[in-house]
């Protein structure tokens, strides 16, 4: 899974890094290791 469907479902503002991490079955710290914020993922 990618973050794209999550942004499509909830919109950019309502999507949290926690939701992205949960959907990808990763910890938030793992996401932040690669990306500084959801702006970089979007």
C-alpha positions as CSV (number, residue, x, y, z in Angstrom):
1,X,0.0,0.0,0.0
2,X,1.1,3.6,-0.6
3,X,0.0,6.8,1.1
4,X,-1.9,8.0,-2.0
5,X,-5.2,6.2,-1.2
6,X,-5.0,7.6,2.4
7,X,-4.7,11.2,1.1
8,X,-7.5,10.5,-1.4
9,X,-9.8,9.2,1.3
10,X,-9.2,11.8,4.0
11,X,-7.7,14.8,2.2
12,X,-4.2,16.2,2.8
13,X,-5.1,18.3,5.9
14,X,-7.0,15.5,7.7
15,X,-4.4,12.8,7.0
16,X,-1.9,12.3,9.9
17,X,1.5,10.7,9.9
18,X,0.1,8.3,12.4
19,X,-2.6,7.2,9.9
20,X,0.0,6.8,7.2
21,X,2.2,4.7,9.5
22,X,-0.7,2.5,10.6
23,X,-1.8,1.9,7.0
24,X,1.8,1.0,6.0
25,X,2.2,-1.1,9.1
26,X,5.2,0.9,10.2
27,X,6.1,3.0,13.2
28,X,5.9,6.8,12.9
29,X,9.6,7.0,13.7
30,X,10.3,4.8,10.7
31,X,8.3,7.2,8.4
32,X,10.1,10.2,9.9
33,X,13.5,8.5,9.2
34,X,12.8,8.8,5.5
35,X,10.5,11.8,5.3
36,X,10.4,15.1,7.3
37,X,6.6,15.3,7.0
38,X,3.6,14.4,5.0
39,X,4.4,17.2,2.5
40,X,7.3,15.1,1.3
41,X,5.1,12.0,0.9
42,X,2.3,13.8,-0.9
